[in-house]
Amino acid sequence: MAGEKVLVIGSGPAGLSATKELRNMGIDVVLVERESYLGGTPKKLKYSLLFPELRPASEVLDPLIKGVESGGVKTYMESIVEGIKDEGKGFTVSIKDKSGKITNEKVNAIIAASGFEHFDSRRKYEYGYGIIPNIYQISDIERMLSENKLVTTKGVPPKRVAILLCVGSRDATVGNTYCSRVCCAVSTKQAMEIKERVPDAVVHIYYMDIRTYGLMEDKLYWKSQLEYRVGYIRGRISEFMRGPNDTVIIKGEDTMNLNRALVVPYDMVILANGMELGLGSKQVAKALGLEFEEHGFVKPIDPDRLPVQSTKKGIFLAGAITGPKTISDSITEGYAAAMKAYEYVTKGIWDESDFAKKRVEVAHH
């Protein structure tokens, strides 16, 4: 090896793990992060406990962050990739900082790991987020739990809590017809955390379907009911209204009981807002010349066999830039993308995809 260098865009779980693995293999890394801190969305929103083991998020993220901060990584904070020039055996990358200054870096490969954004529940105006007091998003609740400030607007712990699943996911009216994959598990985890802190609280989860797949079925779904007495109500919620004393009244139908009308008051309502590709990742994808798939995420060259290779030679993908992911999945993809980038910069290996070729052939017919 003779000074091979890889650009990593984004310092969330995927970008951090990719950076760590590349450094372990002796590859120089240039890391570009648009924020002023490392850690991505989990750090920004101060994630509390991670499912399904309910361990502090800091236990997982901090070692990865320290690995970057300990040295050996050229880091551009509060910066974006403005554009790239394909040089045949690498890229010249234009990096713009917050002052507008442009710096060019020559790299042999790129890993795009710029992540996702949480759906903004204000787009579902009927749910009253940002208008009616004591309506929060799961992304808000993570911060409240991590700061030990789980209280209503009156400054007291909630005694009746409702959690509504699939806000901004599986919803054609906002353009997101896909499942965000983690919201059921996060909501169930939060319900258990709330019961730990306020044991006499009544917590109800309103759902269309429960998707705590794999081991989470036992560790979260059943445990939340049998040990924490969390209630699950299958229903359709039409609107929230402001009630007396800053309570929130839920109106809808209980679809498990002959569509019985629901009019139920709560002290706190939590909207399980999903994941979507944010403006930051859209800007990254456009700057790199990458393709988008039908749901708006970045398209891999072959989602089954080559999930961390992009449709552009020399550019790899990791984490939620390609679709909703758990933190552990994002970390795993970061390692995988690092290995594929290592193969590419040291041996010139770039796997071609029959799937991609067939897709192009179909598009041309």
C-alpha positions in Angstrom: 0.0 0.0 0.0 1.2 3.5 -0.9 -0.9 6.1 0.9 -4.3 4.9 -0.1 -7.0 7.3 1.2 -10.7 7.0 1.6 -13.3 9.8 2.1 -16.0 9.0 4.7 -19.0 11.3 4.6 -21.0 11.4 7.9 -20.0 10.5 11.5 -23.0 8.6 12.7 -22.7 4.9 13.7 -22.0 3.8 10.1 -19.4 6.5 9.3 -17.6 6.0 12.6 -17.4 2.3 12.3 -16.2 2.6 8.7 -13.5 5.1 9.8 -12.4 2.9 12.6 -12.1 -0.2 10.4 -10.2 1.6 7.7 -7.7 3.0 10.2 -7.2 -0.5 11.6 -6.3 -1.7 8.1 -3.8 1.1 7.6 -5.9 3.2 5.2 -5.8 7.0 5.6 -9.2 8.5 6.2 -10.7 12.0 5.4 -13.9 12.4 7.4 -16.4 15.1 6.5 -19.2 16.0 9.0 -21.8 18.8 8.5 -22.4 19.2 12.2 -20.0 20.5 14.9 -19.9 17.2 16.7 -19.3 13.5 16.0 -22.0 10.8 16.5 -24.8 11.7 14.1 -28.5 11.6 14.9 -28.1 9.5 18.1 -25.7 12.1 19.5 -27.8 15.0 18.3 -31.0 13.8 19.9 -29.2 12.3 23.0 -30.5 8.7 22.5 -31.2 7.1 25.9 -31.1 3.3 25.9 -30.7 1.1 22.8 -33.0 -1.9 22.1 -33.2 -4.8 22.6 -30.6 -5.0 25.4 -31.6 -1.6 26.9 -28.0 -0.5 27.3 -27.0 3.1 27.3 -26.3 4.5 23.8 -23.1 6.1 25.1 -21.7 2.6 25.7 -21.9 1.9 22.0 -21.2 5.3 20.4 -18.5 6.8 22.7 -15.8 4.2 21.9 -16.3 4.8 18.2 -16.2 8.6 18.7 -13.0 8.3 20.8 -11.4 6.2 18.1 -11.8 9.1 15.7 -10.8 11.8 18.2 -7.7 9.9 19.3 -5.9 11.0 16.0 -4.9 9.6 12.6 -8.1 10.9 10.9 -8.2 14.1 8.9 -11.5 15.6 10.0 -13.5 18.5 8.4 -16.3 19.6 10.8 -19.2 21.8 9.9 -18.4 21.0 6.3 -20.1 19.5 3.3 -18.9 17.8 0.1 -19.6 20.3 -2.6 -18.7 18.0 -5.5 -16.4 15.5 -6.9 -14.3 14.9 -10.0 -13.7 11.4 -11.2 -10.0 11.0 -12.0 -10.2 7.4 -13.2 -8.3 5.8 -10.3 -9.8 8.1 -7.6 -11.6 11.3 -7.0 -10.8 14.9 -6.4 -13.3 16.0 -3.7 -14.3 19.6 -3.1 -15.1 20.2 0.6 -16.8 23.5 1.7 -16.7 24.6 5.3 -19.2 26.9 7.1 -17.2 30.0 6.0 -17.5 29.0 2.3 -13.8 28.1 2.0 -13.2 25.3 -0.5 -10.5 22.6 0.1 -9.7 19.9 -2.4 -8.8 16.4 -1.3 -7.6 13.5 -3.5 -9.0 10.2 -2.4 -9.1 6.7 -3.9 -12.6 5.8 -2.8 -15.6 7.3 -1.0 -18.0 5.9 1.6 -21.3 7.8 1.9 -22.7 7.4 5.4 -24.6 10.6 5.9 -27.7 9.0 7.5 -31.3 9.9 7.9 -33.6 12.5 9.5 -36.7 11.9 11.7 -40.0 12.6 10.0 -41.3 16.0 11.1 -44.7 15.3 12.6 -45.9 18.8 11.9 -46.6 17.5 8.4 -49.4 15.5 10.0 -51.3 18.6 11.1 -54.2 16.6 12.5 -52.0 15.2 15.2 -51.3 18.7 16.6 -47.6 18.4 17.1 -46.1 21.8 17.8 -49.6 23.2 18.5 -51.2 21.2 21.3 -49.2 21.0 24.6 -47.9 17.6 25.7 -47.6 16.1 22.3 -44.1 14.9 21.6 -42.2 12.7 19.1 -40.2 9.7 20.1 -37.1 11.7 19.1 -38.1 14.3 21.7 -38.7 11.6 24.3 -35.2 10.1 23.9 -33.7 13.4 24.9 -36.1 13.8 27.9 -35.3 10.3 29.1 -31.5 10.7 28.7 -31.7 14.0 30.6 -34.0 12.5 33.2 -36.7 15.2 32.5 -39.7 13.1 31.6 -42.4 15.6 32.7 -45.4 17.3 31.2 -45.7 21.0 30.6 -46.8 21.4 34.2 -43.5 20.0 35.4 -44.9 16.7 36.7 -44.4 13.1 35.6 -47.2 11.8 33.3 -49.6 9.4 34.7 -51.4 8.5 31.4 -49.3 8.1 28.3 -50.3 7.2 24.7 -47.8 6.2 22.0 -49.0 6.3 18.4 -47.1 4.2 15.9 -46.4 4.7 12.2 -46.4 8.5 12.2 -44.8 9.5 8.8 -44.4 5.8 7.8 -46.7 3.5 5.9 -48.6 6.7 4.9 -49.2 7.6 1.3 -50.5 11.0 2.3 -47.0 12.1 3.2 -45.3 10.1 0.5 -43.7 7.5 2.8 -45.3 4.2 2.1 -42.5 2.1 3.6 -42.1 0.9 7.2 -39.4 2.7 9.2 -38.5 -0.6 10.8 -37.3 0.6 14.2 -40.3 2.7 15.5 -42.2 -0.2 17.0 -39.1 -1.3 19.0 -38.2 2.2 20.0 -41.7 2.9 21.2 -41.9 -0.3 23.2 -38.6 0.4 24.7 -39.7 3.9 25.7 -42.9 2.5 27.2 -40.8 0.3 29.4 -38.5 3.2 30.4 -41.5 5.3 31.3 -42.9 2.5 33.5 -39.5 2.2 35.2 -39.6 5.9 36.0 -43.3 6.2 36.7 -44.4 2.8 37.9 -48.0 3.7 38.4 -48.4 5.3 34.9 -50.8 3.9 32.4 -49.1 3.5 29.1 -51.0 2.5 25.9 -49.5 1.9 22.5 -51.9 2.4 19.5 -50.9 0.4 16.5 -51.8 -0.9 13.0 -49.4 -3.8 13.3 -46.5 -4.6 15.7 -43.2 -5.2 14.0 -40.8 -6.1 16.8 -39.1 -8.7 14.6 -36.6 -11.4 15.5 -35.4 -11.5 19.2 -37.2 -8.2 19.9 -40.5 -10.0 19.9 -39.5 -11.7 23.2 -37.2 -9.0 24.7 -39.6 -6.1 24.0 -43.1 -6.9 22.9 -43.9 -9.7 25.3 -41.8 -8.3 28.1 -43.5 -4.9 27.9 -46.8 -6.6 28.5 -46.0 -9.3 31.0 -43.5 -7.4 33.2 -44.4 -3.8 32.6 -48.2 -4.0 31.9 -48.0 -1.9 28.8 -51.4 -1.9 27.0 -51.7 -2.4 23.2 -54.7 -1.0 21.3 -55.2 -1.8 17.7 -56.9 1.3 16.3 -57.1 4.2 13.8 -56.6 7.6 15.4 -58.2 10.5 13.5 -57.2 13.5 15.6 -55.9 14.8 18.9 -57.7 17.6 20.8 -56.6 19.8 23.6 -58.4 18.8 26.8 -58.8 20.5 30.2 -55.6 21.1 32.3 -53.4 20.6 29.2 -54.5 17.0 28.7 -54.7 15.5 25.2 -57.8 13.8 24.0 -57.4 11.1 21.4 -60.3 10.4 19.0 -60.4 7.4 16.8 -61.6 3.8 16.4 -60.7 0.6 18.2 -60.4 -1.8 15.2 -60.2 -4.9 17.3 -63.6 -4.2 18.9 -66.1 -3.6 16.0 -64.6 -0.2 15.3 -65.8 1.1 18.7 -65.3 4.8 19.1 -62.4 6.0 21.1 -62.4 9.3 23.0 -59.6 8.9 25.6 -57.7 11.6 27.7 -53.9 11.4 28.3 -51.3 13.5 30.1 -48.8 12.9 27.3 -49.0 11.7 23.7 -45.9 10.4 21.9 -45.8 10.2 18.1 -43.5 7.4 16.8 -42.1 9.5 13.9 -40.3 7.4 11.3 -37.1 7.8 9.2 -36.6 9.4 5.9 -33.6 10.6 3.8 -32.9 14.1 5.0 -31.8 17.2 3.1 -28.2 16.5 4.1 -28.1 13.1 2.6 -30.0 14.2 -0.5 -27.3 16.9 -1.0 -24.6 14.3 -0.6 -26.2 12.0 -3.1 -26.5 14.7 -5.7 -22.9 15.9 -5.1 -21.7 12.4 -5.7 -24.0 11.7 -8.6 -25.7 8.8 -7.0 -29.1 7.3 -7.9 -32.3 7.3 -5.7 -34.6 4.3 -5.3 -38.4 4.5 -5.4 -38.8 5.5 -1.7 -36.3 8.3 -1.9 -33.3 6.6 -0.4 -30.0 6.1 -2.2 -29.9 3.0 -4.4 -27.2 0.3 -4.0 -26.0 -1.4 -7.2 -27.5 -4.7 -5.9 -29.6 -4.5 -2.7 -29.3 -8.3 -2.0 -25.7 -9.2 -3.0 -23.9 -5.9 -2.9 -25.8 -3.7 -0.5 -22.8 -1.4 0.3 -21.8 -0.7 -3.3 -23.4 2.3 -5.0 -24.3 2.5 -8.7 -21.1 4.6 -9.2 -17.7 2.9 -9.2 -15.5 3.7 -6.3 -18.3 4.9 -4.1 -19.7 2.8 -1.2 -22.8 3.2 1.0 -23.4 2.5 4.7 -26.2 2.9 7.2 -29.6 4.6 6.8 -28.7 6.4 3.6 -30.0 3.3 1.8 -33.1 2.8 4.1 -34.2 2.6 7.7 -31.7 0.8 9.9 -31.0 0.0 13.5 -27.8 1.4 15.1 -26.3 -2.1 15.1 -27.2 -2.6 11.5 -25.6 0.7 10.6 -22.4 -0.1 12.5 -22.2 -3.5 10.7 -22.7 -1.8 7.3 -20.0 0.6 8.2 -17.5 -2.2 8.8 -18.7 -3.9 5.5 -18.3 -0.8 3.5 -14.8 -0.3 4.9 -13.8 -3.8 3.9 -15.2 -3.3 0.3 -13.4 0.0 0.1 -10.2 -1.6 1.3 -10.5 -4.3 -1.4 -11.1 -1.6 -4.0 -8.2 0.7 -3.1 -5.7 -2.0 -2.6 -6.7 -4.6 -5.2 -8.9 -2.8 -7.6 -11.9 -5.1 -6.8 -15.3 -3.8 -7.9 -18.0 -6.4 -8.1 -20.3 -6.1 -11.1 -23.9 -6.9 -10.7 -26.1 -8.9 -13.1 -29.1 -7.4 -11.2 -28.0 -3.9 -12.1 -27.4 -4.8 -15.7 -30.8 -6.4 -16.0 -32.4 -3.4 -14.4 -30.8 -1.2 -17.1 -31.9 -3.5 -19.9 -35.5 -3.5 -18.6 -35.5 0.3 -18.4 -34.3 0.5 -22.0 -37.2 -1.7 -23.3 
